[in-house]
Amino acid sequence: MRKRSKKCLKMHVESIKRERRMSILLSEEEQQIVDRYLEKYKITNKSRWLRETILMFIHKNMEEDYPTLFGEHDMRR
């Protein structure tokens, strides 16, 4: 399988039009935690980081909760 070039990936990401808005409220302490993290790891695009972090968390949980034919207990016997 051929790897995509950075230019191709960048064009694909830019072609996705995001029209839905999400907003959250944070406490002062939570906001400071996020800001410190972003500063420590030199993350400049906060919205992209939040979007990727949330979607990776959801994707990971969905993969772990994927239905199987047998339960985990039955498969380990």
Secondary structure by P-SEA (a helix, b strand, c coil): cccccaaaaaaaaaaccccbbbbbbbcaaaaaaaaaaaaaaccccaaaaaaaaaaaaaaaaaaaacccccccccccc
